[in-house]
Amino acid sequence: MSETSVGDREILRSLAADVADIADLPVMAQRREEWKRHNALERVRPMILIFPEGSWRELLPDSEMTCEDSAARRTEWTLRSRLYQHENFQDDTVIEKEWVVGRAVHNTGWGLTARHFRSSMATGAWKFDPVIKTPADLDKIKFPRVYEDEDASARALGTAQNLFGDILDVKQKGVAHVSFHLMNVYTGLRGLEQVMWDMIDDPNMVHDAMARLEEGSHELVRQYVDMNLLSLNNDATYHSTGGNGYTDELPLDDYDPDRIRPCDMWASAESQEFDPVSPDMHEEFTLQYEKRLLEPFALTGYGCCDDLEPKLHLVAEIPGIRRISIAPMANVDRSAEKLGGDYIFSWKPQPSHLVGEFDADMVREYIRHTLDVSQDCVIEMILKDTHTCENRPERFNEWTSIARELVEEY
């Protein structure tokens, strides 16, 4: 953040004080402990998290910010979003009395930049414009090199300490969210439809690409370790594609607080582009590579917006697997039967229920059904991917009120 004006500073410090007050509420300590038990596979109760994502622009538009400086306005938005979450959603978000400053860690990328044909609509769909056209083009993929702007890291920490140090617990983290998205990277360069054809017409090309991306991802992690850039994520750090890292299982007993290892951390992977792909082909063309990437980490998660129900027997073989995403279109009955209480049933309810006419009775029965069939599971409800609520922010409040009412019954 640049030099903060007196007016902006007063606004930010006032908001930070409000956040600190909320973080001190007894309910936050209670939620934190419930999440630790939940993440340890103890069925506390169904847990609820709300991530408005695209709908934030309708819930908390930039026009409502009062700071003048652009950087201050971004900080203001972050603080106000925490307050909004607490005041409006009846979920299990833990508001922490902290301000996390990220170290200025970057990498050089994969040597190629994905291209798209853009829509004329601001939030419209785009089409792939492939940059990998032949097997020879795979040689253009380069391993990312990691670097840190240490001066920028120090400046960011100093600025935050000066602004919030007497109100919030200011801490600096390096790489805390570790997630692998090999197929997302490759389909972005090759084109999703073409990769589907390649699995039949030129399977070796797909394997060569995955092997290259796996090796480059291993190299990324090696650089993080060698440069001492990893940070613990056994806290509010976002995990997988919805959830958090609260746990007493990590770090391991022999850990060095000054040098975090993969075995002290959570990590995750996903290949949502493979939703329509058979279990065998999913295993062959992406999951086998992801398993090796996740192996060094203590606890892992898998999946995103894809229906994993037919593939859960393969997902269960991932080293350290703890959190498994159950997408909106997945059969929750069969998923619950397969998962039981051995994994976190990370259910992603249908976000489209927040658009069109909001049908409270339908939402209530929809959630009730999943809670009924998952009574032997360690379940969490993660409402996300809500790209719009049609400028009706109260729908989030109604949805979470219904979910909370039902959770109390279980």
Beta strands, then each sheet from edge to edge (+ up, - down):
strand 1: 47-50
strand 2: 98-102
strand 3: 105-107
strand 4: 116-117
strand 5: 127-128
strand 6: 146-148
strand 7: 169-173
strand 8: 179-180
strand 9: 266-269
strand 10: 299-302
strand 11: 321-326
strand 12: 344-347
strand 13: 378-383
sheet 1: 1+ 13+ 12+ 11+ 10+ 9+ 8+
sheet 2: 2+ 7+
sheet 3: 3+ 6-
sheet 4: 4+ 5-
end
